[in-house]
Amino acid sequence: MDLDYSEIGKRIANRRKQLKLKQAEVEEKADIGYKYLSNIERGLSIPSTEVIMRLAMALETTPDEFLVGTARNTGERWREVAELLRDMDEKQLALAGSLLAWLRQQSL
């Protein structure tokens, strides 16, 4: 499945506008750099998994809303996972991503 980063950016912008938030407010809440959100919303920057998680938390939704266009009602568990990812370095994030991809393929 190829991700359409332009569409992801539009979904993020739509959610931000629904909540009547300015880009700077969301950047602060998500702890991302100045003007980074603008580049994501316009499809110019490709956000990492961690940034998607931070934006979902800041915009009170799940990453699914941005990635596939629908939000799942997963309760608070995804926020807990996002918090675990927040302080990881690049190697840890890569390992976490691999683990999550493997886990997703398992039939539990």
N, C-alpha and C positions, 0 to 999 in steps of 0.2 A: 504494500500500500504506500503510494507516494503521498506525501503531505503537501498541500497547497498553502504555502506560507502567506500568500496574499489573502486567501480566504480566512486563515487563522487570525491574521491581523484585523480583518474586518469584523470578525466575531468578537475579538477583544474590544475593539472600538465601540461596537454596538452595546456590549455589556456595560462598558464604562459610561456611555451616554445614558443608558437606562437608569443608572444610579446617580446621574447628574454630577459626575466627578470630572475634574480637570485632569489632564495628563500628569501634571506635576504632583497632584494629590496621590494618584495611583503609584507614580514612581517612588514617592516617599514611603507609602504603605508597603510596597513590594521590595523596598530597599534596592532599587535598580538605578542606574545612572541617568543623569539629566539628558533628555531628548531620546533616550533609548526606546521608550514606549512609542514615541512618534515614528521611529524607524520600523518598529515591529508592526504597528498598525498599518503602515504603508507597504508592508511586505519587503522592506529593504534590508532588515536584519532578521536572522533566523535565531529565535530564542531557544536556549537550552531547556532541558527537562526541568531543571531547577527553577528557571525563570518562569516557565509556564505554571509551575506549582505556586510560586510566589504571587503571580498575577491572579491565579484562581482564588487564592486566599484573600488577596486585597480586594477582589471584586466579588467576594462572597458567592462563589460557585465552584464547580468541579472542573478539572482540566478537560473533561469530555466536551464541555460546552464549546471550548476553543478548538479542540482537535477534530471532533466529528459533528459538532453542531447541536448536540443534545446534552443536557446536564443530567447526571444520575443522582438519585437521592441516596448517598452513601453515608450519611450521618457525618460524624466528626472523625472517623477513622482516617480518611484521606488527609486531613489536616495534620494528624499525628505523624503520618508518613512524610509529609512535606517538611515538617519541622526536623525530622531526622536527617533529611537530605540537605537542609539549609547550610550546615557547617562543614559539609564534606569537601575534600579537595578533589581535583580532577580525577585522580586515580580511583578514589572511593566512589565517585559518581559513576564512573565507567563500570566499575564492578557492580554497583547497585543496579544500573541499567541492564546489564547482562543478566543479573539474577532475576529482575522483574520480567524480562523478556522470556527467560526460561520458565518461570513460574506461570506466566500467562498461557504457555503451551501445555501445561499439565492439566489433566482432567482429575480434579480433586473431588 
